[in-house]
Amino acid sequence: MAGPDTEGHWRATSRLMWIALAIWAFFAFVIHFFVNTLNEIVILGFPLGFYMAAQGSLIAFVVLLFWFARRQNAIDSEYGVAEEE
């Protein structure tokens, strides 16, 4: 019986990490570069730029964490290195 495919696991984990980092950077930096443009869009009485700075980015980070954890668990299961539950 062959052991787990560590190279494949690291490749998939690394790819997931870079995707998550890109999404994080987008919501942490890129959105805020365009805050003045986004402020022209008003949702429920609040400018979109203000909303993204105050709440939107934080919500995106929490969603990103849950997505990352779920995806990493799937990768671990796929390559046979998942923790026992």
C-alpha positions in Angstrom: 0.0 0.0 0.0 1.4 3.4 -1.0 1.6 6.3 1.4 -0.1 9.6 1.0 0.8 11.7 -2.1 2.7 14.4 -0.2 3.8 16.3 -3.3 0.2 16.4 -4.6 -1.1 17.4 -1.2 1.4 20.2 -0.9 0.6 21.4 -4.5 -3.1 21.5 -3.7 -2.5 23.2 -0.3 -0.1 25.7 -1.8 -2.6 26.6 -4.6 -5.4 27.0 -2.0 -3.1 29.2 0.1 -2.2 31.5 -2.8 -5.9 31.8 -3.8 -6.9 32.7 -0.3 -4.0 35.2 0.0 -5.2 36.9 -3.3 -8.8 37.1 -2.0 -7.6 38.5 1.3 -5.4 41.1 -0.5 -8.3 42.1 -2.7 -10.6 42.8 0.3 -7.8 44.2 2.5 -6.2 46.6 0.0 -7.8 46.8 -3.5 -11.3 47.6 -2.4 -10.0 50.4 -0.2 -8.1 52.0 -3.1 -11.4 52.6 -4.8 -13.3 53.9 -1.8 -14.1 57.3 -3.4 -15.5 55.7 -6.5 -17.4 53.1 -4.4 -18.9 55.9 -2.3 -20.9 57.0 -5.3 -23.0 53.8 -4.9 -25.4 54.1 -2.0 -27.0 51.0 -0.4 -29.5 51.4 2.4 -28.4 55.0 2.9 -24.7 54.1 3.3 -22.0 54.7 0.7 -20.6 51.4 -0.5 -17.0 52.5 0.2 -17.9 53.2 3.8 -19.7 49.9 4.2 -16.8 47.9 2.7 -14.3 49.6 5.0 -16.5 49.2 8.1 -18.2 45.8 7.6 -17.8 44.3 4.1 -14.1 43.4 4.4 -14.6 41.9 7.8 -17.4 39.8 6.6 -15.4 38.7 3.6 -12.5 37.7 5.9 -14.8 35.5 8.1 -16.3 33.8 5.0 -12.8 33.3 3.6 -11.7 31.6 6.9 -14.6 29.2 6.8 -14.2 28.5 3.1 -10.4 27.9 3.5 -10.9 25.5 6.4 -13.6 23.5 4.5 -11.5 23.4 1.4 -8.3 22.4 3.3 -10.3 19.5 5.0 -11.4 18.3 1.5 -7.8 18.4 0.2 -6.6 16.5 3.3 -9.3 13.8 2.8 -8.5 13.6 -0.9 -4.8 12.9 -0.3 -5.3 10.6 2.8 -3.9 12.9 5.4 -7.1 14.0 7.1 -7.4 13.9 10.9 -9.7 11.3 12.4 -13.0 12.7 13.6 
